[in-house]
Amino acid sequence: MKQGIHPESYRPVAFKDMSNDETFISRSTVATKETIDIDGVTYPLVKLEISSSSHPFYTGKSKLVDTAGRVDKFMNRYQNRMDKKKK
């Protein structure tokens, strides 16, 4: 390995999956302003939308993540069109 090209600031960081509230600790150099206490130890916190604990590829479950209600809007619009066709 080449010397001097890798960061020296590795530290334990808590990553929290916001879709299922699972938290895991890994070493990282990511900069963050938020912290979390786990077992009496304060770690920098990085919030994730999805991780291996909630991703359908890893869990084998089909889960729809809809944060803005887009799917509901589409289904309502589609349902209205189907109702008009039936009349």
PyMOL Python script that loads the backbone (N, CA, C, O; Angstrom):
from pymol import cmd

cmd.read_pdbstr("""\
ATOM      1  N   MET A   1       0.827  -1.184   0.000  1.00  0.00           N
ATOM      2  CA  MET A   1       0.000   0.000   0.000  1.00  0.00           C
ATOM      3  C   MET A   1       0.870   1.244   0.000  1.00  0.00           C
ATOM      4  O   MET A   1       1.946   1.262   0.598  1.00  0.00           O
ATOM      5  N   LYS A   2       0.404   2.271  -0.665  1.00  0.00           N
ATOM      6  CA  LYS A   2       1.123   3.540  -0.666  1.00  0.00           C
ATOM      7  C   LYS A   2       0.960   4.223   0.689  1.00  0.00           C
ATOM      8  O   LYS A   2      -0.111   4.178   1.295  1.00  0.00           O
ATOM      9  N   GLN A   3       2.003   4.835   1.142  1.00  0.00           N
ATOM     10  CA  GLN A   3       1.973   5.555   2.405  1.00  0.00           C
ATOM     11  C   GLN A   3       1.435   6.969   2.185  1.00  0.00           C
ATOM     12  O   GLN A   3       1.706   7.592   1.158  1.00  0.00           O
ATOM     13  N   GLY A   4       0.675   7.464   3.150  1.00  0.00           N
ATOM     14  CA  GLY A   4       0.221   8.848   3.139  1.00  0.00           C
ATOM     15  C   GLY A   4      -0.992   9.158   2.284  1.00  0.00           C
ATOM     16  O   GLY A   4      -1.345  10.330   2.153  1.00  0.00           O
ATOM     17  N   ILE A   5      -1.648   8.166   1.694  1.00  0.00           N
ATOM     18  CA  ILE A   5      -2.822   8.467   0.862  1.00  0.00           C
ATOM     19  C   ILE A   5      -4.142   8.143   1.566  1.00  0.00           C
ATOM     20  O   ILE A   5      -5.207   8.501   1.063  1.00  0.00           O
ATOM     21  N   HIS A   6      -4.088   7.479   2.708  1.00  0.00           N
ATOM     22  CA  HIS A   6      -5.300   7.108   3.435  1.00  0.00           C
ATOM     23  C   HIS A   6      -5.518   8.054   4.610  1.00  0.00           C
ATOM     24  O   HIS A   6      -4.547   8.480   5.236  1.00  0.00           O
ATOM     25  N   PRO A   7      -6.761   8.391   4.922  1.00  0.00           N
ATOM     26  CA  PRO A   7      -7.026   9.296   6.046  1.00  0.00           C
ATOM     27  C   PRO A   7      -6.612   8.667   7.373  1.00  0.00           C
ATOM     28  O   PRO A   7      -6.661   7.449   7.545  1.00  0.00           O
ATOM     29  N   GLU A   8      -6.212   9.510   8.288  1.00  0.00           N
ATOM     30  CA  GLU A   8      -5.786   9.050   9.613  1.00  0.00           C
ATOM     31  C   GLU A   8      -6.892   9.183  10.653  1.00  0.00           C
ATOM     32  O   GLU A   8      -6.731   8.723  11.783  1.00  0.00           O
ATOM     33  N   SER A   9      -8.003   9.802  10.292  1.00  0.00           N
ATOM     34  CA  SER A   9      -9.037  10.151  11.270  1.00  0.00           C
ATOM     35  C   SER A   9     -10.165   9.125  11.368  1.00  0.00           C
ATOM     36  O   SER A   9     -11.317   9.509  11.568  1.00  0.00           O
ATOM     37  N   TYR A  10      -9.868   7.836  11.235  1.00  0.00           N
ATOM     38  CA  TYR A  10     -10.900   6.814  11.411  1.00  0.00           C
ATOM     39  C   TYR A  10     -11.308   6.771  12.872  1.00  0.00           C
ATOM     40  O   TYR A  10     -10.465   6.820  13.768  1.00  0.00           O
ATOM     41  N   ARG A  11     -12.617   6.680  13.105  1.00  0.00           N
ATOM     42  CA  ARG A  11     -13.144   6.588  14.456  1.00  0.00           C
ATOM     43  C   ARG A  11     -14.456   5.818  14.401  1.00  0.00           C
ATOM     44  O   ARG A  11     -15.050   5.699  13.330  1.00  0.00           O
ATOM     45  N   PRO A  12     -14.920   5.294  15.530  1.00  0.00           N
ATOM     46  CA  PRO A  12     -16.226   4.621  15.531  1.00  0.00           C
ATOM     47  C   PRO A  12     -17.351   5.626  15.291  1.00  0.00           C
ATOM     48  O   PRO A  12     -17.385   6.694  15.903  1.00  0.00           O
ATOM     49  N   VAL A  13     -18.267   5.271  14.395  1.00  0.00           N
ATOM     50  CA  VAL A  13     -19.404   6.120  14.051  1.00  0.00           C
ATOM     51  C   VAL A  13     -20.657   5.256  14.077  1.00  0.00           C
ATOM     52  O   VAL A  13     -20.633   4.114  13.619  1.00  0.00           O
ATOM     53  N   ALA A  14     -21.758   5.795  14.615  1.00  0.00           N
ATOM     54  CA  ALA A  14     -23.039   5.086  14.638  1.00  0.00           C
ATOM     55  C   ALA A  14     -23.828   5.455  13.385  1.00  0.00           C
ATOM     56  O   ALA A  14     -23.984   6.633  13.065  1.00  0.00           O
ATOM     57  N   PHE A  15     -24.322   4.443  12.684  1.00  0.00           N
ATOM     58  CA  PHE A  15     -25.168   4.622  11.514  1.00  0.00           C
ATOM     59  C   PHE A  15     -26.562   4.140  11.889  1.00  0.00           C
ATOM     60  O   PHE A  15     -26.725   3.018  12.368  1.00  0.00           O
ATOM     61  N   LYS A  16     -27.572   4.987  11.673  1.00  0.00           N
ATOM     62  CA  LYS A  16     -28.950   4.642  12.045  1.00  0.00           C
ATOM     63  C   LYS A  16     -29.824   4.601  10.806  1.00  0.00           C
ATOM     64  O   LYS A  16     -29.927   5.578  10.065  1.00  0.00           O
ATOM     65  N   ASP A  17     -30.452   3.448  10.594  1.00  0.00           N
ATOM     66  CA  ASP A  17     -31.399   3.265   9.498  1.00  0.00           C
ATOM     67  C   ASP A  17     -32.731   3.865   9.942  1.00  0.00           C
ATOM     68  O   ASP A  17     -33.349   3.370  10.884  1.00  0.00           O
ATOM     69  N   MET A  18     -33.175   4.924   9.275  1.00  0.00           N
ATOM     70  CA  MET A  18     -34.379   5.636   9.697  1.00  0.00           C
ATOM     71  C   MET A  18     -35.665   4.886   9.376  1.00  0.00           C
ATOM     72  O   MET A  18     -36.710   5.196   9.947  1.00  0.00           O
ATOM     73  N   SER A  19     -35.615   3.906   8.476  1.00  0.00           N
ATOM     74  CA  SER A  19     -36.837   3.179   8.124  1.00  0.00           C
ATOM     75  C   SER A  19     -37.192   2.111   9.149  1.00  0.00           C
ATOM     76  O   SER A  19     -38.362   1.749   9.266  1.00  0.00           O
ATOM     77  N   ASN A  20     -36.214   1.592   9.898  1.00  0.00           N
ATOM     78  CA  ASN A  20     -36.529   0.580  10.909  1.00  0.00           C
ATOM     79  C   ASN A  20     -35.831   0.828  12.244  1.00  0.00           C
ATOM     80  O   ASN A  20     -35.884  -0.024  13.130  1.00  0.00           O
ATOM     81  N   ASP A  21     -35.178   1.979  12.403  1.00  0.00           N
ATOM     82  CA  ASP A  21     -34.523   2.401  13.645  1.00  0.00           C
ATOM     83  C   ASP A  21     -33.429   1.454  14.119  1.00  0.00           C
ATOM     84  O   ASP A  21     -33.129   1.418  15.312  1.00  0.00           O
ATOM     85  N   GLU A  22     -32.835   0.698  13.229  1.00  0.00           N
ATOM     86  CA  GLU A  22     -31.714  -0.152  13.604  1.00  0.00           C
ATOM     87  C   GLU A  22     -30.430   0.671  13.539  1.00  0.00           C
ATOM     88  O   GLU A  22     -30.227   1.451  12.608  1.00  0.00           O
ATOM     89  N   THR A  23     -29.570   0.491  14.533  1.00  0.00           N
ATOM     90  CA  THR A  23     -28.320   1.238  14.618  1.00  0.00           C
ATOM     91  C   THR A  23     -27.155   0.265  14.649  1.00  0.00           C
ATOM     92  O   THR A  23     -27.197  -0.753  15.341  1.00  0.00           O
ATOM     93  N   PHE A  24     -26.114   0.589  13.890  1.00  0.00           N
ATOM     94  CA  PHE A  24     -24.897  -0.210  13.947  1.00  0.00           C
ATOM     95  C   PHE A  24     -23.695   0.716  13.982  1.00  0.00           C
ATOM     96  O   PHE A  24     -23.761   1.856  13.521  1.00  0.00           O
ATOM     97  N   ILE A  25     -22.601   0.220  14.530  1.00  0.00           N
ATOM     98  CA  ILE A  25     -21.393   1.021  14.691  1.00  0.00           C
ATOM     99  C   ILE A  25     -20.313   0.472  13.779  1.00  0.00           C
ATOM    100  O   ILE A  25     -20.075  -0.734  13.721  1.00  0.00           O
ATOM    101  N   SER A  26     -19.667   1.378  13.070  1.00  0.00           N
ATOM    102  CA  SER A  26     -18.579   1.011  12.168  1.00  0.00           C
ATOM    103  C   SER A  26     -17.553   2.133  12.207  1.00  0.00           C
ATOM    104  O   SER A  26     -17.837   3.234  12.678  1.00  0.00           O
ATOM    105  N   ARG A  27     -16.377   1.847  11.715  1.00  0.00           N
ATOM    106  CA  ARG A  27     -15.347   2.882  11.661  1.00  0.00           C
ATOM    107  C   ARG A  27     -15.518   3.686  10.384  1.00  0.00           C
ATOM    108  O   ARG A  27     -15.784   3.132   9.318  1.00  0.00           O
ATOM    109  N   SER A  28     -15.361   5.009  10.505  1.00  0.00           N
ATOM    110  CA  SER A  28     -15.546   5.876   9.355  1.00  0.00           C
ATOM    111  C   SER A  28     -14.829   7.203   9.586  1.00  0.00           C
ATOM    112  O   SER A  28     -14.427   7.525  10.704  1.00  0.00           O
ATOM    113  N   THR A  29     -14.680   7.965   8.501  1.00  0.00           N
ATOM    114  CA  THR A  29     -14.125   9.313   8.577  1.00  0.00           C
ATOM    115  C   THR A  29     -15.185  10.359   8.275  1.00  0.00           C
ATOM    116  O   THR A  29     -14.859  11.540   8.159  1.00  0.00           O
ATOM    117  N   VAL A  30     -16.437   9.962   8.145  1.00  0.00           N
ATOM    118  CA  VAL A  30     -17.515  10.871   7.768  1.00  0.00           C
ATOM    119  C   VAL A  30     -17.662  11.985   8.820  1.00  0.00           C
ATOM    120  O   VAL A  30     -17.557  11.740  10.021  1.00  0.00           O
ATOM    121  N   ALA A  31     -17.907  13.206   8.339  1.00  0.00           N
ATOM    122  CA  ALA A  31     -18.105  14.346   9.230  1.00  0.00           C
ATOM    123  C   ALA A  31     -19.592  14.508   9.507  1.00  0.00           C
ATOM    124  O   ALA A  31     -20.402  14.509   8.580  1.00  0.00           O
ATOM    125  N   THR A  32     -19.951  14.644  10.768  1.00  0.00           N
ATOM    126  CA  THR A  32     -21.341  14.816  11.160  1.00  0.00           C
ATOM    127  C   THR A  32     -21.418  15.676  12.413  1.00  0.00           C
ATOM    128  O   THR A  32     -20.489  15.696  13.220  1.00  0.00           O
ATOM    129  N   LYS A  33     -22.529  16.383  12.569  1.00  0.00           N
ATOM    130  CA  LYS A  33     -22.718  17.241  13.736  1.00  0.00           C
ATOM    131  C   LYS A  33     -23.566  16.581  14.806  1.00  0.00           C
ATOM    132  O   LYS A  33     -23.552  17.009  15.961  1.00  0.00           O
ATOM    133  N   GLU A  34     -24.310  15.537  14.434  1.00  0.00           N
ATOM    134  CA  GLU A  34     -25.199  14.869  15.376  1.00  0.00           C
ATOM    135  C   GLU A  34     -24.460  13.779  16.128  1.00  0.00           C
ATOM    136  O   GLU A  34     -23.502  13.197  15.618  1.00  0.00           O
ATOM    137  N   THR A  35     -24.917  13.502  17.362  1.00  0.00           N
ATOM    138  CA  THR A  35     -24.333  12.434  18.168  1.00  0.00           C
ATOM    139  C   THR A  35     -25.452  11.584  18.751  1.00  0.00           C
ATOM    140  O   THR A  35     -26.612  11.994  18.782  1.00  0.00           O
ATOM    141  N   ILE A  36     -25.085  10.401  19.208  1.00  0.00           N
ATOM    142  CA  ILE A  36     -26.030   9.489  19.854  1.00  0.00           C
ATOM    143  C   ILE A  36     -25.289   8.752  20.961  1.00  0.00           C
ATOM    144  O   ILE A  36     -24.106   8.442  20.825  1.00  0.00           O
ATOM    145  N   ASP A  37     -25.991   8.473  22.060  1.00  0.00           N
ATOM    146  CA  ASP A  37     -25.418   7.708  23.165  1.00  0.00           C
ATOM    147  C   ASP A  37     -25.857   6.262  23.045  1.00  0.00           C
ATOM    148  O   ASP A  37     -27.051   5.970  22.998  1.00  0.00           O
ATOM    149  N   ILE A  38     -24.897   5.366  22.997  1.00  0.00           N
ATOM    150  CA  ILE A  38     -25.168   3.931  22.948  1.00  0.00           C
ATOM    151  C   ILE A  38     -24.349   3.276  24.042  1.00  0.00           C
ATOM    152  O   ILE A  38     -23.120   3.346  24.025  1.00  0.00           O
ATOM    153  N   ASP A  39     -25.018   2.641  24.994  1.00  0.00           N
ATOM    154  CA  ASP A  39     -24.370   1.969  26.120  1.00  0.00           C
ATOM    155  C   ASP A  39     -23.431   2.904  26.864  1.00  0.00           C
ATOM    156  O   ASP A  39     -22.348   2.491  27.278  1.00  0.00           O
ATOM    157  N   GLY A  40     -23.829   4.153  27.039  1.00  0.00           N
ATOM    158  CA  GLY A  40     -23.038   5.110  27.795  1.00  0.00           C
ATOM    159  C   GLY A  40     -21.877   5.733  27.036  1.00  0.00           C
ATOM    160  O   GLY A  40     -21.096   6.484  27.620  1.00  0.00           O
ATOM    161  N   VAL A  41     -21.747   5.440  25.760  1.00  0.00           N
ATOM    162  CA  VAL A  41     -20.680   5.997  24.934  1.00  0.00           C
ATOM    163  C   VAL A  41     -21.319   6.895  23.872  1.00  0.00           C
ATOM    164  O   VAL A  41     -22.309   6.512  23.249  1.00  0.00           O
ATOM    165  N   THR A  42     -20.761   8.074  23.669  1.00  0.00           N
ATOM    166  CA  THR A  42     -21.271   9.012  22.675  1.00  0.00           C
ATOM    167  C   THR A  42     -20.537   8.815  21.358  1.00  0.00           C
ATOM    168  O   THR A  42     -19.309   8.857  21.300  1.00  0.00           O
ATOM    169  N   TYR A  43     -21.322   8.596  20.293  1.00  0.00           N
ATOM    170  CA  TYR A  43     -20.767   8.378  18.956  1.00  0.00           C
ATOM    171  C   TYR A  43     -21.310   9.450  18.012  1.00  0.00           C
ATOM    172  O   TYR A  43     -22.423   9.934  18.217  1.00  0.00           O
ATOM    173  N   PRO A  44     -20.552   9.830  16.988  1.00  0.00           N
ATOM    174  CA  PRO A  44     -21.121  10.656  15.920  1.00  0.00           C
ATOM    175  C   PRO A  44     -22.211   9.843  15.217  1.00  0.00           C
ATOM    176  O   PRO A  44     -22.084   8.626  15.081  1.00  0.00           O
ATOM    177  N   LEU A  45     -23.275  10.504  14.773  1.00  0.00           N
ATOM    178  CA  LEU A  45     -24.423   9.807  14.187  1.00  0.00           C
ATOM    179  C   LEU A  45     -24.592  10.182  12.729  1.00  0.00           C
ATOM    180  O   LEU A  45     -24.562  11.359  12.369  1.00  0.00           O
ATOM    181  N   VAL A  46     -24.775   9.155  11.881  1.00  0.00           N
ATOM    182  CA  VAL A  46     -25.099   9.333  10.470  1.00  0.00           C
ATOM    183  C   VAL A  46     -26.443   8.650  10.244  1.00  0.00           C
ATOM    184  O   VAL A  46     -26.601   7.465  10.534  1.00  0.00           O
ATOM    185  N   LYS A  47     -27.416   9.409   9.723  1.00  0.00           N
ATOM    186  CA  LYS A  47     -28.745   8.859   9.460  1.00  0.00           C
ATOM    187  C   LYS A  47     -28.822   8.375   8.020  1.00  0.00           C
ATOM    188  O   LYS A  47     -28.433   9.082   7.091  1.00  0.00           O
ATOM    189  N   LEU A  48     -29.332   7.152   7.849  1.00  0.00           N
ATOM    190  CA  LEU A  48     -29.468   6.532   6.534  1.00  0.00           C
ATOM    191  C   LEU A  48     -30.937   6.324   6.211  1.00  0.00           C
ATOM    192  O   LEU A  48     -31.736   6.025   7.099  1.00  0.00           O
ATOM    193  N   GLU A  49     -31.295   6.478   4.951  1.00  0.00           N
ATOM    194  CA  GLU A  49     -32.661   6.190   4.518  1.00  0.00           C
ATOM    195  C   GLU A  49     -32.889   4.684   4.402  1.00  0.00           C
ATOM    196  O   GLU A  49     -33.976   4.188   4.697  1.00  0.00           O
ATOM    197  N   ILE A  50     -31.871   3.976   3.978  1.00  0.00           N
ATOM    198  CA  ILE A  50     -31.999   2.530   3.768  1.00  0.00           C
ATOM    199  C   ILE A  50     -30.637   1.891   3.992  1.00  0.00           C
ATOM    200  O   ILE A  50     -29.607   2.477   3.658  1.00  0.00           O
ATOM    201  N   SER A  51     -30.633   0.701   4.553  1.00  0.00           N
ATOM    202  CA  SER A  51     -29.393  -0.039   4.771  1.00  0.00           C
ATOM    203  C   SER A  51     -29.663  -1.512   4.475  1.00  0.00           C
ATOM    204  O   SER A  51     -30.750  -1.872   4.025  1.00  0.00           O
ATOM    205  N   SER A  52     -28.680  -2.348   4.728  1.00  0.00           N
ATOM    206  CA  SER A  52     -28.855  -3.774   4.442  1.00  0.00           C
ATOM    207  C   SER A  52     -29.926  -4.400   5.335  1.00  0.00           C
ATOM    208  O   SER A  52     -30.467  -5.451   4.991  1.00  0.00           O
ATOM    209  N   SER A  53     -30.245  -3.778   6.474  1.00  0.00           N
ATOM    210  CA  SER A  53     -31.274  -4.338   7.344  1.00  0.00           C
ATOM    211  C   SER A  53     -32.691  -4.020   6.866  1.00  0.00           C
ATOM    212  O   SER A  53     -33.652  -4.616   7.352  1.00  0.00           O
ATOM    213  N   SER A  54     -32.831  -3.084   5.917  1.00  0.00           N
ATOM    214  CA  SER A  54     -34.170  -2.760   5.426  1.00  0.00           C
ATOM    215  C   SER A  54     -34.300  -2.845   3.908  1.00  0.00           C
ATOM    216  O   SER A  54     -35.404  -2.692   3.387  1.00  0.00           O
ATOM    217  N   HIS A  55     -33.223  -3.081   3.194  1.00  0.00           N
ATOM    218  CA  HIS A  55     -33.277  -3.151   1.736  1.00  0.00           C
ATOM    219  C   HIS A  55     -33.894  -4.478   1.291  1.00  0.00           C
ATOM    220  O   HIS A  55     -33.498  -5.531   1.791  1.00  0.00           O
ATOM    221  N   PRO A  56     -34.856  -4.450   0.361  1.00  0.00           N
ATOM    222  CA  PRO A  56     -35.525  -5.682  -0.068  1.00  0.00           C
ATOM    223  C   PRO A  56     -34.581  -6.740  -0.629  1.00  0.00           C
ATOM    224  O   PRO A  56     -34.860  -7.932  -0.501  1.00  0.00           O
ATOM    225  N   PHE A  57     -33.485  -6.343  -1.240  1.00  0.00           N
ATOM    226  CA  PHE A  57     -32.560  -7.331  -1.792  1.00  0.00           C
ATOM    227  C   PHE A  57     -31.970  -8.195  -0.684  1.00  0.00           C
ATOM    228  O   PHE A  57     -31.808  -9.402  -0.860  1.00  0.00           O
ATOM    229  N   TYR A  58     -31.647  -7.590   0.453  1.00  0.00           N
ATOM    230  CA  TYR A  58     -31.020  -8.328   1.550  1.00  0.00           C
ATOM    231  C   TYR A  58     -32.035  -8.994   2.463  1.00  0.00           C
ATOM    232  O   TYR A  58     -31.753 -10.045   3.038  1.00  0.00           O
ATOM    233  N   THR A  59     -33.222  -8.392   2.606  1.00  0.00           N
ATOM    234  CA  THR A  59     -34.216  -8.962   3.512  1.00  0.00           C
ATOM    235  C   THR A  59     -35.103 -10.000   2.842  1.00  0.00           C
ATOM    236  O   THR A  59     -35.683 -10.849   3.519  1.00  0.00           O
ATOM    237  N   GLY A  60     -35.215  -9.942   1.518  1.00  0.00           N
ATOM    238  CA  GLY A  60     -36.084 -10.875   0.808  1.00  0.00           C
ATOM    239  C   GLY A  60     -37.542 -10.468   0.842  1.00  0.00           C
ATOM    240  O   GLY A  60     -38.400 -11.189   0.332  1.00  0.00           O
ATOM    241  N   LYS A  61     -37.835  -9.316   1.442  1.00  0.00           N
ATOM    242  CA  LYS A  61     -39.202  -8.828   1.529  1.00  0.00           C
ATOM    243  C   LYS A  61     -39.367  -7.644   0.596  1.00  0.00           C
ATOM    244  O   LYS A  61     -38.471  -6.810   0.463  1.00  0.00           O
ATOM    245  N   SER A  62     -40.514  -7.580  -0.044  1.00  0.00           N
ATOM    246  CA  SER A  62     -40.809  -6.435  -0.887  1.00  0.00           C
ATOM    247  C   SER A  62     -41.438  -5.367  -0.016  1.00  0.00           C
ATOM    248  O   SER A  62     -42.536  -5.546   0.511  1.00  0.00           O
ATOM    249  N   LYS A  63     -40.737  -4.259   0.133  1.00  0.00           N
ATOM    250  CA  LYS A  63     -41.215  -3.185   0.989  1.00  0.00           C
ATOM    251  C   LYS A  63     -41.198  -1.894   0.187  1.00  0.00           C
ATOM    252  O   LYS A  63     -40.194  -1.558  -0.441  1.00  0.00           O
ATOM    253  N   LEU A  64     -42.301  -1.179   0.211  1.00  0.00           N
ATOM    254  CA  LEU A  64     -42.418   0.070  -0.523  1.00  0.00           C
ATOM    255  C   LEU A  64     -42.093   1.224   0.422  1.00  0.00           C
ATOM    256  O   LEU A  64     -42.757   1.399   1.444  1.00  0.00           O
ATOM    257  N   VAL A  65     -41.083   2.003   0.084  1.00  0.00           N
ATOM    258  CA  VAL A  65     -40.716   3.163   0.880  1.00  0.00           C
ATOM    259  C   VAL A  65     -41.236   4.388   0.157  1.00  0.00           C
ATOM    260  O   VAL A  65     -40.740   4.743  -0.912  1.00  0.00           O
ATOM    261  N   ASP A  66     -42.227   5.029   0.735  1.00  0.00           N
ATOM    262  CA  ASP A  66     -42.847   6.203   0.135  1.00  0.00           C
ATOM    263  C   ASP A  66     -42.790   7.331   1.148  1.00  0.00           C
ATOM    264  O   ASP A  66     -43.534   7.326   2.129  1.00  0.00           O
ATOM    265  N   THR A  67     -41.917   8.293   0.919  1.00  0.00           N
ATOM    266  CA  THR A  67     -41.744   9.369   1.886  1.00  0.00           C
ATOM    267  C   THR A  67     -42.605  10.574   1.589  1.00  0.00           C
ATOM    268  O   THR A  67     -42.833  11.385   2.487  1.00  0.00           O
ATOM    269  N   ALA A  68     -43.087  10.728   0.391  1.00  0.00           N
ATOM    270  CA  ALA A  68     -43.839  11.937   0.056  1.00  0.00           C
ATOM    271  C   ALA A  68     -45.276  11.656  -0.369  1.00  0.00           C
ATOM    272  O   ALA A  68     -45.952  12.572  -0.838  1.00  0.00           O
ATOM    273  N   GLY A  69     -45.764  10.446  -0.226  1.00  0.00           N
ATOM    274  CA  GLY A  69     -47.130  10.122  -0.603  1.00  0.00           C
ATOM    275  C   GLY A  69     -47.339  10.013  -2.095  1.00  0.00           C
ATOM    276  O   GLY A  69     -48.477  10.085  -2.558  1.00  0.00           O
ATOM    277  N   ARG A  70     -46.269   9.839  -2.870  1.00  0.00           N
ATOM    278  CA  ARG A  70     -46.382   9.798  -4.330  1.00  0.00           C
ATOM    279  C   ARG A  70     -47.174   8.593  -4.799  1.00  0.00           C
ATOM    280  O   ARG A  70     -47.943   8.679  -5.756  1.00  0.00           O
ATOM    281  N   VAL A  71     -46.986   7.478  -4.128  1.00  0.00           N
ATOM    282  CA  VAL A  71     -47.692   6.263  -4.542  1.00  0.00           C
ATOM    283  C   VAL A  71     -49.188   6.430  -4.306  1.00  0.00           C
ATOM    284  O   VAL A  71     -49.995   6.032  -5.146  1.00  0.00           O
ATOM    285  N   ASP A  72     -49.562   7.014  -3.172  1.00  0.00           N
ATOM    286  CA  ASP A  72     -50.983   7.234  -2.890  1.00  0.00           C
ATOM    287  C   ASP A  72     -51.607   8.166  -3.920  1.00  0.00           C
ATOM    288  O   ASP A  72     -52.728   7.930  -4.372  1.00  0.00           O
ATOM    289  N   LYS A  73     -50.893   9.218  -4.292  1.00  0.00           N
ATOM    290  CA  LYS A  73     -51.407  10.138  -5.302  1.00  0.00           C
ATOM    291  C   LYS A  73     -51.616   9.424  -6.629  1.00  0.00           C
ATOM    292  O   LYS A  73     -52.635   9.619  -7.291  1.00  0.00           O
ATOM    293  N   PHE A  74     -50.647   8.592  -7.017  1.00  0.00           N
ATOM    294  CA  PHE A  74     -50.763   7.852  -8.266  1.00  0.00           C
ATOM    295  C   PHE A  74     -51.944   6.894  -8.216  1.00  0.00           C
ATOM    296  O   PHE A  74     -52.718   6.817  -9.170  1.00  0.00           O
ATOM    297  N   MET A  75     -52.090   6.168  -7.121  1.00  0.00           N
ATOM    298  CA  MET A  75     -53.173   5.195  -7.010  1.00  0.00           C
ATOM    299  C   MET A  75     -54.536   5.895  -7.043  1.00  0.00           C
ATOM    300  O   MET A  75     -55.476   5.380  -7.648  1.00  0.00           O
ATOM    301  N   ASN A  76     -54.650   7.041  -6.411  1.00  0.00           N
ATOM    302  CA  ASN A  76     -55.915   7.783  -6.446  1.00  0.00           C
ATOM    303  C   ASN A  76     -56.229   8.247  -7.858  1.00  0.00           C
ATOM    304  O   ASN A  76     -57.373   8.152  -8.304  1.00  0.00           O
ATOM    305  N   ARG A  77     -55.224   8.747  -8.565  1.00  0.00           N
ATOM    306  CA  ARG A  77     -55.416   9.196  -9.938  1.00  0.00           C
ATOM    307  C   ARG A  77     -55.793   8.024 -10.845  1.00  0.00           C
ATOM    308  O   ARG A  77     -56.690   8.144 -11.679  1.00  0.00           O
ATOM    309  N   TYR A  78     -55.123   6.921 -10.682  1.00  0.00           N
ATOM    310  CA  TYR A  78     -55.391   5.735 -11.490  1.00  0.00           C
ATOM    311  C   TYR A  78     -56.794   5.198 -11.204  1.00  0.00           C
ATOM    312  O   TYR A  78     -57.517   4.800 -12.117  1.00  0.00           O
ATOM    313  N   GLN A  79     -57.163   5.195  -9.932  1.00  0.00           N
ATOM    314  CA  GLN A  79     -58.485   4.711  -9.547  1.00  0.00           C
ATOM    315  C   GLN A  79     -59.570   5.591 -10.158  1.00  0.00           C
ATOM    316  O   GLN A  79     -60.593   5.083 -10.618  1.00  0.00           O
ATOM    317  N   ASN A  80     -59.355   6.904 -10.165  1.00  0.00           N
ATOM    318  CA  ASN A  80     -60.335   7.819 -10.761  1.00  0.00           C
ATOM    319  C   ASN A  80     -60.498   7.532 -12.249  1.00  0.00           C
ATOM    320  O   ASN A  80     -61.623   7.546 -12.749  1.00  0.00           O
ATOM    321  N   ARG A  81     -59.436   7.278 -12.954  1.00  0.00           N
ATOM    322  CA  ARG A  81     -59.507   6.965 -14.384  1.00  0.00           C
ATOM    323  C   ARG A  81     -60.235   5.649 -14.631  1.00  0.00           C
ATOM    324  O   ARG A  81     -61.028   5.540 -15.566  1.00  0.00           O
ATOM    325  N   MET A  82     -59.967   4.656 -13.797  1.00  0.00           N
ATOM    326  CA  MET A  82     -60.648   3.368 -13.955  1.00  0.00           C
ATOM    327  C   MET A  82     -62.141   3.512 -13.683  1.00  0.00           C
ATOM    328  O   MET A  82     -62.955   2.878 -14.355  1.00  0.00           O
ATOM    329  N   ASP A  83     -62.506   4.336 -12.709  1.00  0.00           N
ATOM    330  CA  ASP A  83     -63.925   4.554 -12.419  1.00  0.00           C
ATOM    331  C   ASP A  83     -64.631   5.238 -13.577  1.00  0.00           C
ATOM    332  O   ASP A  83     -65.780   4.913 -13.876  1.00  0.00           O
ATOM    333  N   LYS A  84     -63.956   6.190 -14.242  1.00  0.00           N
ATOM    334  CA  LYS A  84     -64.555   6.892 -15.371  1.00  0.00           C
ATOM    335  C   LYS A  84     -64.754   5.957 -16.555  1.00  0.00           C
ATOM    336  O   LYS A  84     -65.748   6.073 -17.272  1.00  0.00           O
ATOM    337  N   LYS A  85     -63.817   5.026 -16.771  1.00  0.00           N
ATOM    338  CA  LYS A  85     -63.932   4.080 -17.861  1.00  0.00           C
ATOM    339  C   LYS A  85     -65.095   3.121 -17.652  1.00  0.00           C
ATOM    340  O   LYS A  85     -65.746   2.713 -18.614  1.00  0.00           O
ATOM    341  N   LYS A  86     -65.357   2.761 -16.403  1.00  0.00           N
ATOM    342  CA  LYS A  86     -66.447   1.827 -16.107  1.00  0.00           C
ATOM    343  C   LYS A  86     -67.821   2.450 -16.314  1.00  0.00           C
ATOM    344  O   LYS A  86     -68.787   1.734 -16.578  1.00  0.00           O
ATOM    345  N   LYS A  87     -67.923   3.755 -16.200  1.00  0.00           N
ATOM    346  CA  LYS A  87     -69.224   4.435 -16.338  1.00  0.00           C
ATOM    347  C   LYS A  87     -69.644   4.573 -17.737  1.00  0.00           C
ATOM    348  O   LYS A  87     -70.712   5.122 -18.009  1.00  0.00           O
TER     349      LYS A  87
END
""", "prot")
cmd.dss("prot")
cmd.show_as("cartoon", "prot")
cmd.util.cbc("prot")
cmd.orient("prot")
